[in-house]
């Protein structure tokens, strides 16, 4: 009992120490966005302006995407919400398991707020704008749309495929016929203005294309509750396929081809340093980021 109490106390102390670290990291990231120092955030602003000039009928959708390079974007606001949730959980967590989960979450928030990592994550909404330009603007840190689709034998789900399955932009709505992607708020303009097929989870999981979020950033940019929901949706789809005698392929069975060499190199270096430091560091429960 004394050992358990000591362990709980130690974990709680680390949470209290690391909460302000996570909050400060997110705050500093916001300052960098305000100052225009995150490269892909600046490119989002530039790309949005260009696409709006070329396609004025899409100005409303472009305005929504342009916010992703600011504090008002869903990606940044997701980090703010996770910090607020972590503060609440720090006050209400009662078991050591809950505290360990919270400690890992704090580590992931810090990694997600890293300037270089957030810059990479912004490549997804940035490349949606590139795709809206019909090739006039190049994708950043990723293969072209056609090359990526060929490399991954990806299902065509229309413009915005990089954001499908990302909990910052929508959710999987499950019914008797399966789970289908539903955009949040004004991101529904993606469907209203661009059309495209209704995206079902089962076919998307097996045929999804590359995105930074799904192939490199999911750990850092998914809250514990969103991760549980992803697991639930996948398990439901797997069971449905099994009942129907079909083979289900997880969306995360393998990484998709599509990241630039720069991203692959940066993430590989981070993964290597993470593995070497886990045995000696417990600052955030041994967590240092990853997919």
Backbone as CSV, one residue per row, in Angstrom:
resi,resn,N_x,N_y,N_z,CA_x,CA_y,CA_z,C_x,C_y,C_z
1,UNK,0.836,-1.202,0.000,0.000,0.000,0.000,0.871,1.252,0.000
2,UNK,1.941,1.249,0.827,2.810,2.413,0.887,3.485,2.664,-0.455
3,UNK,3.867,1.580,-1.139,4.506,1.716,-2.450,3.535,2.332,-3.445
4,UNK,2.269,1.863,-3.416,1.247,2.373,-4.320,0.988,3.852,-4.073
5,UNK,0.880,4.218,-2.809,0.644,5.623,-2.469,1.811,6.483,-2.947
6,UNK,3.025,5.988,-2.746,4.207,6.733,-3.179,4.222,6.907,-4.689
7,UNK,3.832,5.839,-5.409,3.793,5.904,-6.870,2.772,6.925,-7.335
8,UNK,1.588,6.896,-6.702,0.534,7.851,-7.055,0.996,9.272,-6.790
9,UNK,1.648,9.460,-5.629,2.133,10.781,-5.259,3.173,11.275,-6.248
10,UNK,4.087,10.379,-6.658,5.122,10.761,-7.613,4.547,11.155,-8.953
11,UNK,3.567,10.396,-9.426,2.926,10.714,-10.701,2.205,12.044,-10.624
12,UNK,1.504,12.281,-9.517,0.782,13.537,-9.344,1.747,14.722,-9.330
13,UNK,2.889,14.542,-8.705,3.879,15.620,-8.667,4.396,15.931,-10.067
14,UNK,4.607,14.887,-10.867,5.069,15.099,-12.238,4.002,15.793,-13.069
15,UNK,2.744,15.454,-12.824,1.649,16.136,-13.524,1.650,17.617,-13.173
16,UNK,1.755,17.915,-11.885,1.750,19.313,-11.436,2.945,20.083,-12.002
17,UNK,4.047,19.390,-12.183,5.237,20.019,-12.750,5.083,20.258,-14.248
18,UNK,4.462,19.304,-14.950,4.429,19.358,-16.408,3.213,20.065,-16.990
19,UNK,2.173,20.273,-16.173,1.012,21.029,-16.655,1.408,22.426,-17.138
20,UNK,2.128,23.207,-16.336,2.520,24.538,-16.820,3.471,24.485,-18.009
21,UNK,4.241,23.402,-18.127,5.131,23.249,-19.282,4.298,23.123,-20.554
22,UNK,3.253,22.282,-20.499,2.382,22.097,-21.657,1.634,23.384,-21.989
23,UNK,1.119,24.041,-20.952,0.373,25.281,-21.178,1.271,26.349,-21.797
24,UNK,2.485,26.450,-21.309,3.432,27.429,-21.838,3.806,27.118,-23.279
25,UNK,3.966,25.829,-23.599,4.323,25.434,-24.965,3.243,25.856,-25.954
26,UNK,1.985,25.649,-25.576,0.873,26.029,-26.452,0.792,27.546,-26.577
27,UNK,1.017,28.249,-25.477,0.998,29.711,-25.501,2.095,30.268,-26.409
28,UNK,3.297,29.711,-26.309,4.410,30.172,-27.154,4.122,29.905,-28.627
29,UNK,3.493,28.772,-28.912,3.128,28.474,-30.294,2.154,29.523,-30.823
30,UNK,1.183,29.903,-29.999,0.239,30.935,-30.406,0.938,32.246,-30.729
31,UNK,1.943,32.588,-29.937,2.706,33.815,-30.184,3.439,33.736,-31.521
32,UNK,3.993,32.569,-31.823,4.688,32.390,-33.100,3.719,32.518,-34.273
33,UNK,2.521,32.005,-34.111,1.505,32.152,-35.158,1.147,33.622,-35.345
34,UNK,0.982,34.332,-34.241,0.649,35.759,-34.315,1.734,36.548,-35.046
35,UNK,2.980,36.150,-34.846,4.111,36.866,-35.441,4.422,36.404,-36.865
36,UNK,3.694,35.400,-37.352,3.918,34.904,-38.707,5.196,34.120,-38.875
37,UNK,5.653,33.471,-37.795,6.936,32.776,-37.836,6.833,31.274,-38.094
38,UNK,5.622,30.766,-38.264,5.446,29.353,-38.631,5.284,29.299,-40.145
39,UNK,6.253,28.703,-40.815,6.340,28.785,-42.280,5.057,28.363,-42.979
40,UNK,4.537,27.190,-42.645,3.354,26.709,-43.356,2.110,27.520,-43.025
41,UNK,2.095,28.158,-41.857,0.983,29.056,-41.537,1.013,30.259,-42.468
42,UNK,2.213,30.790,-42.711,2.351,31.910,-43.646,1.988,31.483,-45.060
43,UNK,2.363,30.263,-45.431,2.024,29.763,-46.761,0.520,29.559,-46.907
44,UNK,-0.143,29.150,-45.833,-1.596,29.005,-45.887,-2.232,30.344,-46.242
45,UNK,-1.759,31.405,-45.617,-2.284,32.745,-45.911,-2.043,33.108,-47.375
46,UNK,-0.831,32.838,-47.858,-0.485,33.155,-49.242,-1.285,32.309,-50.230
47,UNK,-1.354,31.000,-49.974,-2.098,30.104,-50.859,-3.577,30.474,-50.886
48,UNK,-4.131,30.791,-49.719,-5.552,31.138,-49.643,-5.848,32.367,-50.492
49,UNK,-4.974,33.351,-50.438,-5.158,34.565,-51.227,-5.133,34.256,-52.719
50,UNK,-4.192,33.419,-53.136,-4.068,33.072,-54.555,-5.277,32.288,-55.049
51,UNK,-5.692,31.289,-54.279,-6.828,30.462,-54.702,-8.113,31.283,-54.727
52,UNK,-8.266,32.200,-53.774,-9.462,33.045,-53.737,-9.553,33.919,-54.984
53,UNK,-8.408,34.377,-55.476,-8.395,35.184,-56.696,-8.753,34.342,-57.914
54,UNK,-8.281,33.121,-57.937,-8.523,32.252,-59.087,-9.907,31.622,-59.058
55,UNK,-10.435,31.398,-57.847,-11.743,30.756,-57.714,-12.606,31.525,-56.711
56,UNK,-13.098,32.681,-57.104,-13.875,33.512,-56.169,-15.133,32.832,-55.648
57,UNK,-15.645,31.849,-56.379,-16.838,31.138,-55.916,-16.549,30.268,-54.695
58,UNK,-15.269,30.033,-54.405,-14.890,29.201,-53.256,-14.370,30.035,-52.083
59,UNK,-14.588,31.344,-52.132,-14.022,32.224,-51.104,-14.433,31.824,-49.688
60,UNK,-15.666,31.381,-49.518,-16.139,31.035,-48.174,-15.366,29.846,-47.617
61,UNK,-15.190,28.816,-48.442,-14.419,27.645,-48.025,-12.959,28.015,-47.800
62,UNK,-12.410,28.818,-48.681,-11.008,29.219,-48.567,-10.770,29.995,-47.277
63,UNK,-11.737,30.828,-46.902,-11.628,31.585,-45.650,-11.556,30.654,-44.446
64,UNK,-12.330,29.574,-44.484,-12.314,28.592,-43.396,-10.943,27.920,-43.311
65,UNK,-10.404,27.522,-44.462,-9.092,26.871,-44.484,-7.988,27.834,-44.059
66,UNK,-8.130,29.112,-44.415,-7.103,30.100,-44.081,-6.944,30.258,-42.574
67,UNK,-8.007,30.051,-41.819,-7.937,30.181,-40.359,-6.995,29.166,-39.734
68,UNK,-6.732,28.064,-40.439,-5.871,27.032,-39.861,-4.447,27.522,-39.622
69,UNK,-4.072,28.609,-40.260,-2.751,29.173,-40.027,-2.726,30.209,-38.918
70,UNK,-3.791,30.267,-38.118,-3.901,31.257,-37.046,-4.302,30.587,-35.735
71,UNK,-4.380,31.405,-34.678,-4.864,30.912,-33.384,-6.296,30.397,-33.470
72,UNK,-7.059,30.916,-34.418,-8.465,30.540,-34.527,-8.678,29.213,-35.237
73,UNK,-7.609,28.645,-35.778,-7.729,27.391,-36.507,-8.086,26.222,-35.600
74,UNK,-8.755,25.245,-36.170,-9.151,24.069,-35.392,-7.954,23.320,-34.821
75,UNK,-6.845,23.302,-35.567,-5.673,22.555,-35.100,-5.099,23.193,-33.835
76,UNK,-4.933,24.510,-33.844,-4.399,25.181,-32.653,-5.405,25.153,-31.515
77,UNK,-6.664,25.422,-31.805,-7.679,25.428,-30.758,-7.833,24.049,-30.122
78,UNK,-7.539,23.004,-30.888,-7.560,21.664,-30.321,-6.543,21.519,-29.201
79,UNK,-5.376,22.135,-29.352,-4.359,22.094,-28.298,-4.800,22.883,-27.074
80,UNK,-5.429,24.028,-27.302,-5.937,24.830,-26.184,-6.958,24.030,-25.382
81,UNK,-7.861,23.360,-26.090,-8.881,22.545,-25.426,-8.254,21.406,-24.641
82,UNK,-7.224,20.783,-25.207,-6.577,19.664,-24.520,-5.867,20.120,-23.246
83,UNK,-5.295,21.310,-23.259,-4.685,21.846,-22.036,-5.757,22.072,-20.981
84,UNK,-6.883,22.652,-21.381,-7.984,22.885,-20.437,-8.501,21.566,-19.865
85,UNK,-8.630,20.557,-20.735,-9.082,19.239,-20.273,-8.075,18.634,-19.299
86,UNK,-6.789,18.818,-19.593,-5.744,18.269,-18.720,-5.792,18.917,-17.340
87,UNK,-6.054,20.211,-17.277,-6.173,20.894,-15.984,-7.322,20.306,-15.170
88,UNK,-8.435,20.096,-15.845,-9.599,19.527,-15.151,-9.300,18.112,-14.671
89,UNK,-8.679,17.318,-15.540,-8.381,15.935,-15.175,-7.362,15.861,-14.049
90,UNK,-6.454,16.824,-13.993,-5.463,16.838,-12.910,-6.140,17.000,-11.559
91,UNK,-7.281,17.685,-11.543,-8.013,17.890,-10.288,-8.903,16.710,-9.936
92,UNK,-9.360,15.971,-10.957,-10.375,14.942,-10.713,-9.867,13.510,-10.816
93,UNK,-8.686,13.284,-11.387,-8.171,11.921,-11.537,-7.949,11.290,-10.169
94,UNK,-8.413,10.051,-10.023,-8.311,9.376,-8.728,-7.413,8.146,-8.757
95,UNK,-7.213,7.547,-9.910,-6.399,6.330,-9.974,-5.039,6.628,-10.588
96,UNK,-4.068,5.786,-10.282,-2.736,5.964,-10.845,-2.760,5.767,-12.355
97,UNK,-3.624,4.865,-12.831,-3.733,4.641,-14.274,-4.200,5.915,-14.982
98,UNK,-5.192,6.585,-14.413,-5.673,7.840,-14.997,-4.571,8.891,-15.009
99,UNK,-3.792,8.927,-13.951,-2.704,9.908,-13.874,-1.608,9.608,-14.892
100,UNK,-1.312,8.339,-15.087,-0.300,7.972,-16.080,-0.762,8.363,-17.482
101,UNK,-2.044,8.134,-17.779,-2.597,8.532,-19.077,-2.489,10.043,-19.251
102,UNK,-2.790,10.778,-18.187,-2.709,12.235,-18.242,-1.273,12.696,-18.450
103,UNK,-0.331,12.031,-17.811,1.072,12.403,-17.965,1.524,12.213,-19.413
104,UNK,1.103,11.113,-20.014,1.424,10.874,-21.426,0.786,11.946,-22.302
105,UNK,-0.467,12.293,-22.002,-1.169,13.322,-22.766,-0.429,14.658,-22.699
106,UNK,0.081,15.014,-21.542,0.833,16.265,-21.419,2.081,16.246,-22.301
107,UNK,2.750,15.101,-22.346,3.916,14.978,-23.213,3.557,15.146,-24.673
108,UNK,2.413,14.598,-25.046,1.984,14.700,-26.442,1.587,16.131,-26.798
109,UNK,0.991,16.835,-25.861,0.642,18.237,-26.106,1.906,19.053,-26.354
110,UNK,2.925,18.824,-25.529,4.191,19.543,-25.704,4.791,19.244,-27.075
111,UNK,4.778,17.984,-27.474,5.308,17.623,-28.789,4.493,18.271,-29.902
112,UNK,3.166,18.285,-29.754,2.300,18.869,-30.780,2.510,20.371,-30.908
113,UNK,2.869,21.025,-29.784,3.083,22.474,-29.788,4.494,22.861,-30.226
114,UNK,5.353,21.881,-30.438,6.681,22.158,-30.972,6.527,22.882,-32.308
115,UNK,7.273,23.952,-32.520,7.078,24.782,-33.710,7.249,23.978,-35.003
116,UNK,8.297,23.165,-35.065,8.555,22.387,-36.278,7.473,21.338,-36.503
117,UNK,7.020,20.711,-35.418,5.983,19.688,-35.543,4.654,20.304,-35.982
118,UNK,4.293,21.436,-35.395,3.049,22.096,-35.790,3.132,22.551,-37.244
119,UNK,4.293,23.017,-37.651,4.496,23.401,-39.049,4.222,22.223,-39.976
120,UNK,4.734,21.046,-39.606,4.502,19.857,-40.429,3.023,19.493,-40.459
121,UNK,2.361,19.593,-39.320,0.938,19.238,-39.256,0.091,20.161,-40.124
122,UNK,0.514,21.408,-40.262,-0.227,22.355,-41.102,-0.120,22.029,-42.588
123,UNK,0.769,21.104,-42.948,0.878,20.749,-44.364,-0.420,20.143,-44.891
124,UNK,-1.229,19.541,-44.036,-2.490,18.957,-44.515,-3.471,20.023,-45.006
125,UNK,-3.884,20.999,-44.180,-4.777,22.033,-44.710,-4.118,22.868,-45.806
126,UNK,-2.803,23.074,-45.713,-2.098,23.807,-46.762,-2.226,23.090,-48.098
127,UNK,-2.084,21.770,-48.081,-2.142,21.019,-49.330,-3.561,20.854,-49.856
128,UNK,-4.556,21.020,-48.999,-5.931,21.099,-49.508,-6.063,22.347,-50.376
129,UNK,-5.503,23.463,-49.914,-5.515,24.689,-50.717,-4.751,24.491,-52.023
130,UNK,-3.625,23.792,-51.955,-2.864,23.512,-53.177,-3.713,22.724,-54.164
131,UNK,-4.440,21.735,-53.671,-5.288,20.921,-54.546,-6.434,21.738,-55.130
132,UNK,-6.944,22.694,-54.353,-8.017,23.555,-54.853,-7.539,24.443,-55.996
133,UNK,-6.227,24.643,-56.096,-5.680,25.475,-57.173,-5.545,24.711,-58.483
134,UNK,-5.905,23.428,-58.465,-5.822,22.579,-59.667,-4.402,22.519,-60.227
135,UNK,-3.434,22.452,-59.342,-2.054,22.297,-59.767,-1.285,23.588,-59.950
136,UNK,-1.947,24.721,-59.845,-1.252,26.006,-59.993,-0.260,26.207,-58.849
137,UNK,-0.658,25.776,-57.653,0.212,25.848,-56.481,0.686,24.443,-56.119
138,UNK,1.955,24.311,-55.823,2.513,22.993,-55.511,2.170,22.583,-54.089
139,UNK,1.982,21.286,-53.899,1.879,20.767,-52.540,3.204,20.993,-51.814
140,UNK,3.130,21.043,-50.502,4.314,21.276,-49.677,4.588,20.044,-48.817
141,UNK,5.834,19.583,-48.835,6.252,18.427,-48.029,5.442,17.174,-48.335
142,UNK,4.984,17.035,-49.569,4.188,15.866,-49.953,4.238,15.689,-51.465
143,UNK,4.005,14.458,-51.907,3.886,14.186,-53.332,2.694,14.930,-53.910
144,UNK,2.690,15.108,-55.226,1.531,15.691,-55.891,0.322,14.786,-55.686
145,UNK,-0.863,15.335,-55.890,-2.086,14.560,-55.675,-2.114,13.312,-56.543
146,UNK,-1.763,13.452,-57.816,-1.820,12.304,-58.726,-0.767,11.262,-58.379
147,UNK,0.448,11.713,-58.053,1.517,10.771,-57.711,1.207,10.031,-56.420
148,UNK,0.641,10.726,-55.448,0.293,10.101,-54.173,-0.808,9.068,-54.356
149,UNK,-1.814,9.417,-55.156,-2.924,8.485,-55.394,-2.429,7.220,-56.079
150,UNK,-1.516,7.383,-57.041,-0.975,6.212,-57.738,-0.129,5.365,-56.797
151,UNK,0.715,6.005,-56.023,1.626,5.281,-55.132,0.877,4.459,-54.099
152,UNK,-0.278,4.962,-53.655,-1.030,4.296,-52.589,-2.262,3.555,-53.086
153,UNK,-2.458,3.577,-54.421,-3.675,2.980,-54.981,-4.891,3.461,-54.189
154,UNK,-4.930,4.776,-53.962,-5.902,5.363,-53.043,-7.272,5.546,-53.679
155,UNK,-8.281,5.410,-52.843,-9.645,5.672,-53.273,-9.824,7.179,-53.436
156,UNK,-10.514,7.594,-54.492,-10.752,9.019,-54.733,-11.931,9.493,-53.889
157,UNK,-11.643,10.296,-52.872,-12.716,10.848,-52.037,-12.857,12.346,-52.259
158,UNK,-12.202,12.862,-53.306,-12.343,14.265,-53.646,-11.367,15.160,-52.909
159,UNK,-11.459,16.462,-53.187,-10.594,17.448,-52.531,-10.856,17.445,-51.028
160,UNK,-9.793,17.548,-50.266,-9.925,17.539,-48.808,-9.650,16.194,-48.189
161,UNK,-9.155,15.254,-48.990,-8.921,13.897,-48.475,-7.944,13.894,-47.305
162,UNK,-7.018,14.881,-47.270,-6.035,14.933,-46.184,-6.691,15.121,-44.825
163,UNK,-7.883,15.709,-44.806,-8.541,16.042,-43.539,-9.568,15.008,-43.106
164,UNK,-9.936,14.091,-44.001,-10.903,13.047,-43.644,-10.293,12.151,-42.570
165,UNK,-11.049,11.892,-41.516,-10.562,11.057,-40.424,-9.818,11.819,-39.351
166,UNK,-9.535,13.097,-39.589,-8.845,13.936,-38.602,-9.892,14.555,-37.682
167,UNK,-9.853,14.255,-36.377,-10.910,14.701,-35.461,-10.995,16.208,-35.269
168,UNK,-10.060,16.967,-35.814,-10.159,18.425,-35.750,-11.179,18.959,-36.751
169,UNK,-11.519,18.141,-37.743,-12.329,18.651,-38.846,-13.658,17.926,-39.046
170,UNK,-13.865,16.844,-38.345,-15.117,16.116,-38.489,-15.114,14.861,-37.636
171,UNK,-16.119,14.008,-37.847,-16.188,12.764,-37.078,-16.884,11.692,-37.902
172,UNK,-16.700,10.454,-37.464,-17.365,9.325,-38.113,-18.721,9.110,-37.446
173,UNK,-19.769,9.213,-38.225,-21.129,9.017,-37.713,-21.563,7.593,-38.034
174,UNK,-21.863,6.830,-37.000,-22.165,5.410,-37.165,-23.659,5.153,-37.143
175,UNK,-24.124,4.394,-38.130,-25.522,3.984,-38.200,-25.607,2.533,-38.610
176,UNK,-26.790,2.085,-38.952,-26.970,0.675,-39.313,-26.200,0.304,-40.575
177,UNK,-25.940,1.287,-41.436,-25.231,1.005,-42.680,-23.733,1.165,-42.586
178,UNK,-23.232,1.492,-41.399,-21.803,1.683,-41.223,-21.493,3.082,-40.731
179,UNK,-20.225,3.458,-40.801,-19.780,4.779,-40.347,-19.401,5.640,-41.547
180,UNK,-19.878,6.893,-41.544,-19.612,7.814,-42.644,-19.075,9.135,-42.097
181,UNK,-18.216,9.761,-42.889,-17.553,10.982,-42.455,-18.495,12.174,-42.515
182,UNK,-18.530,12.946,-41.422,-19.341,14.160,-41.333,-18.420,15.307,-40.930
183,UNK,-18.379,16.367,-41.750,-17.531,17.518,-41.457,-18.105,18.350,-40.323
184,UNK,-17.219,18.995,-39.553,-17.646,19.907,-38.497,-17.929,21.295,-39.069
185,UNK,-18.977,21.927,-38.579,-19.238,23.338,-38.832,-19.044,23.756,-40.268
186,UNK,-18.255,24.822,-40.453,-18.068,25.378,-41.789,-17.218,24.491,-42.690
187,UNK,-16.567,23.484,-42.121,-15.839,22.553,-42.980,-16.794,21.717,-43.824
188,UNK,-18.083,21.774,-43.487,-19.089,21.121,-44.328,-19.134,21.754,-45.711
189,UNK,-18.576,22.959,-45.844,-18.483,23.590,-47.161,-17.648,22.741,-48.109
190,UNK,-16.766,21.920,-47.553,-15.964,21.024,-48.372,-16.880,20.113,-49.184
191,UNK,-17.933,19.655,-48.540,-18.904,18.794,-49.212,-19.873,19.620,-50.048
192,UNK,-20.365,20.719,-49.476,-21.395,21.514,-50.143,-20.893,22.150,-51.432
193,UNK,-19.642,22.635,-51.427,-19.117,23.343,-52.588,-18.354,22.441,-53.546
194,UNK,-17.723,21.395,-53.015,-16.867,20.556,-53.846,-17.520,19.242,-54.251
195,UNK,-18.601,18.876,-53.569,-19.248,17.612,-53.905,-18.381,16.432,-53.518
196,UNK,-18.359,15.423,-54.380,-17.569,14.235,-54.081,-18.415,13.161,-53.439
197,UNK,-17.901,11.946,-53.384,-18.670,10.821,-52.856,-18.821,10.882,-51.342
198,UNK,-19.842,10.204,-50.842,-19.983,10.027,-49.402,-18.892,9.065,-48.951
199,UNK,-18.169,9.436,-47.907,-16.994,8.660,-47.506,-17.355,7.701,-46.388
200,UNK,-17.312,6.401,-46.685,-17.568,5.375,-45.690,-16.268,4.930,-45.035
201,UNK,-16.337,4.593,-43.749,-15.118,4.277,-43.013,-14.400,3.053,-43.570
202,UNK,-15.131,1.994,-43.852,-14.495,0.753,-44.275,-13.674,0.907,-45.537
203,UNK,-14.258,1.535,-46.565,-13.529,1.715,-47.821,-12.417,2.744,-47.665
204,UNK,-12.662,3.773,-46.857,-11.620,4.778,-46.630,-10.425,4.162,-45.921
205,UNK,-10.671,3.350,-44.894,-9.579,2.770,-44.106,-8.631,1.963,-44.988
206,UNK,-9.192,1.163,-45.876,-8.357,0.334,-46.734,-7.750,1.090,-47.897
207,UNK,-8.373,2.194,-48.295,-7.922,2.902,-49.492,-7.533,4.343,-49.271
208,UNK,-7.236,4.711,-48.022,-6.913,6.120,-47.779,-5.576,6.497,-48.406
209,UNK,-5.458,7.784,-48.698,-4.221,8.327,-49.242,-3.348,8.847,-48.097
210,UNK,-2.181,9.371,-48.455,-1.268,9.930,-47.458,-1.823,11.205,-46.844
211,UNK,-1.597,11.382,-45.554,-1.758,12.682,-44.902,-0.766,12.727,-43.751
212,UNK,-0.329,13.927,-43.392,0.616,14.027,-42.281,-0.022,13.524,-40.994
213,UNK,-1.272,13.925,-40.765,-1.936,13.525,-39.521,-1.952,12.010,-39.371
214,UNK,-2.450,11.302,-40.359,-2.628,9.856,-40.216,-1.312,9.087,-40.233
215,UNK,-0.321,9.568,-40.964,0.903,8.792,-41.122,2.040,9.187,-40.185
216,UNK,1.982,10.404,-39.630,3.057,10.827,-38.742,2.581,11.527,-37.471
217,UNK,1.441,12.177,-37.507,1.087,13.057,-36.406,-0.042,12.612,-35.495
218,UNK,-0.561,11.408,-35.694,-1.786,11.023,-34.986,-1.605,10.979,-33.475
219,UNK,-0.496,10.484,-32.989,-0.291,10.449,-31.535,-0.297,11.855,-30.947
220,UNK,0.431,12.748,-31.571,0.563,14.094,-31.019,-0.709,14.921,-31.139
221,UNK,-1.517,14.668,-32.155,-2.672,15.528,-32.422,-4.016,14.845,-32.189
222,UNK,-4.029,13.822,-31.358,-5.286,13.154,-31.019,-5.429,13.099,-29.509
223,UNK,-6.502,13.662,-28.995,-6.759,13.618,-27.553,-7.110,12.194,-27.141
224,UNK,-6.993,11.856,-25.870,-7.368,10.507,-25.426,-8.807,10.140,-25.781
225,UNK,-9.736,11.079,-25.656,-11.137,10.768,-25.972,-11.319,10.537,-27.464
226,UNK,-10.633,11.325,-28.297,-10.723,11.128,-29.741,-10.082,9.807,-30.145
227,UNK,-9.012,9.423,-29.458,-8.350,8.151,-29.764,-9.275,6.984,-29.418
228,UNK,-9.980,7.086,-28.297,-10.933,6.028,-27.935,-12.038,5.920,-28.981
229,UNK,-12.485,7.055,-29.490,-13.531,7.043,-30.509,-13.012,6.430,-31.804
230,UNK,-11.785,6.715,-32.175,-11.197,6.092,-33.358,-11.146,4.576,-33.215
231,UNK,-10.775,4.120,-32.034,-10.715,2.679,-31.775,-12.098,2.056,-31.865
232,UNK,-13.088,2.743,-31.317,-14.467,2.236,-31.360,-14.957,2.109,-32.800
233,UNK,-14.732,3.134,-33.600,-15.192,3.117,-34.990,-14.496,2.002,-35.765
234,UNK,-13.192,1.838,-35.550,-12.470,0.778,-36.253,-12.977,-0.601,-35.836
235,UNK,-13.180,-0.819,-34.550,-13.661,-2.120,-34.083,-15.050,-2.425,-34.627
236,UNK,-15.906,-1.411,-34.683,-17.253,-1.596,-35.226,-17.188,-1.993,-36.693
237,UNK,-16.327,-1.318,-37.457,-16.174,-1.642,-38.873,-15.591,-3.041,-39.056
238,UNK,-14.617,-3.387,-38.229,-13.998,-4.709,-38.326,-15.030,-5.817,-38.083
239,UNK,-15.874,-5.624,-37.076,-16.920,-6.608,-36.770,-17.943,-6.709,-37.892
240,UNK,-18.296,-5.575,-38.480,-19.258,-5.567,-39.585,-18.699,-6.319,-40.785
241,UNK,-17.450,-6.054,-41.114,-16.815,-6.753,-42.228,-16.769,-8.255,-41.961
242,UNK,-16.458,-8.635,-40.726,-16.367,-10.050,-40.376,-17.714,-10.744,-40.555
243,UNK,-18.783,-10.088,-40.108,-20.122,-10.670,-40.258,-20.491,-10.854,-41.725
244,UNK,-19.983,-9.967,-42.566,-20.314,-10.012,-43.993,-19.326,-10.850,-44.792
245,UNK,-18.359,-11.457,-44.114,-17.386,-12.305,-44.790,-16.378,-11.536,-45.616
246,UNK,-16.151,-10.279,-45.259,-15.195,-9.446,-45.990,-13.942,-9.223,-45.147
247,UNK,-12.845,-8.917,-45.810,-11.584,-8.652,-45.124,-11.463,-7.168,-44.822
248,UNK,-11.220,-6.848,-43.569,-11.069,-5.452,-43.162,-9.594,-5.099,-43.061
249,UNK,-9.227,-3.943,-43.595,-7.852,-3.458,-43.486,-7.840,-2.183,-42.664
250,UNK,-7.084,-2.182,-41.594,-6.992,-1.004,-40.740,-6.375,0.169,-41.494
251,UNK,-6.863,1.360,-41.183,-6.301,2.571,-41.792,-4.844,2.758,-41.404
252,UNK,-4.426,2.091,-40.325,-3.076,2.294,-39.804,-2.241,1.022,-39.862
253,UNK,-2.629,0.104,-40.743,-1.862,-1.131,-40.894,-0.458,-0.835,-41.419
254,UNK,-0.331,0.218,-42.204,0.977,0.610,-42.725,0.965,2.095,-43.053
255,UNK,2.147,2.704,-43.033,2.266,4.098,-43.440,2.063,4.203,-44.947
256,UNK,1.420,5.276,-45.370,1.245,5.525,-46.793,2.450,6.297,-47.331
257,UNK,2.699,6.107,-48.611,3.741,6.855,-49.299,3.233,8.264,-49.581
258,UNK,4.104,9.260,-49.452,3.662,10.605,-49.795,4.409,11.713,-49.102
259,UNK,5.031,11.422,-47.962,5.776,12.465,-47.246,7.046,12.821,-48.006
260,UNK,7.440,14.071,-47.911,8.698,14.493,-48.519,9.867,13.842,-47.786
261,UNK,11.019,13.843,-48.421,12.220,13.299,-47.774,12.553,14.087,-46.512
262,UNK,12.250,15.375,-46.535,12.530,16.210,-45.362,11.743,15.733,-44.155
263,UNK,10.445,15.499,-44.347,9.615,15.026,-43.241,10.066,13.651,-42.780
264,UNK,10.304,12.762,-43.721,10.730,11.408,-43.362,12.023,11.443,-42.554
265,UNK,12.957,12.278,-42.973,14.234,12.386,-42.259,14.035,12.986,-40.870
266,UNK,13.255,14.065,-40.789,13.027,14.718,-39.495,12.341,13.783,-38.508
267,UNK,11.330,13.082,-38.962,10.587,12.197,-38.066,11.405,10.969,-37.697
268,UNK,12.238,10.491,-38.622,13.081,9.335,-38.317,14.113,9.691,-37.259
269,UNK,14.684,10.877,-37.348,15.649,11.331,-36.343,14.977,11.448,-34.996
270,UNK,13.762,12.002,-34.974,13.032,12.151,-33.713,12.712,10.790,-33.115
271,UNK,12.303,9.838,-33.967,11.969,8.508,-33.474,13.192,7.822,-32.882
272,UNK,14.342,7.976,-33.552,15.575,7.366,-33.059,15.972,7.944,-31.705
273,UNK,15.905,9.276,-31.573,16.271,9.898,-30.303,15.281,9.537,-29.215
274,UNK,14.024,9.350,-29.596,13.002,8.940,-28.632,13.324,7.571,-28.054
275,UNK,13.666,6.632,-28.945,13.946,5.270,-28.501,15.146,5.234,-27.564
276,UNK,16.159,6.049,-27.858,17.370,6.017,-27.040,17.180,6.687,-25.689
277,UNK,16.162,7.582,-25.589,15.985,8.318,-24.336,14.951,7.703,-23.411
278,UNK,14.153,6.768,-23.894,13.053,6.258,-23.089,13.526,5.571,-21.819
279,UNK,14.659,4.873,-21.918,15.110,4.135,-20.750,15.612,5.019,-19.625
280,UNK,16.062,6.246,-19.972,16.671,7.095,-18.950,15.810,8.267,-18.522
281,UNK,14.738,8.568,-19.259,13.941,9.755,-18.949,12.517,9.386,-18.619
282,UNK,11.998,10.018,-17.535,10.609,9.806,-17.157,9.879,11.137,-17.033
283,UNK,10.396,12.174,-17.694,9.815,13.503,-17.562,8.348,13.550,-17.924
284,UNK,7.978,12.842,-18.968,6.579,12.764,-19.364,6.182,11.297,-19.467
285,UNK,6.455,10.550,-18.455,6.084,9.143,-18.475,6.844,8.357,-19.515
286,UNK,8.030,8.874,-19.917,8.838,8.180,-20.914,8.416,8.466,-22.322
287,UNK,7.412,9.345,-22.548,6.915,9.583,-23.902,7.640,10.748,-24.551
288,UNK,7.999,10.593,-25.828,8.638,11.686,-26.550,8.082,11.856,-27.960
289,UNK,6.878,11.415,-28.198,6.256,11.673,-29.505,6.360,10.500,-30.441
290,UNK,5.729,10.645,-31.608,5.721,9.608,-32.628,4.391,9.581,-33.311
291,UNK,4.134,8.510,-34.069,2.879,8.437,-34.824,1.712,8.108,-33.915
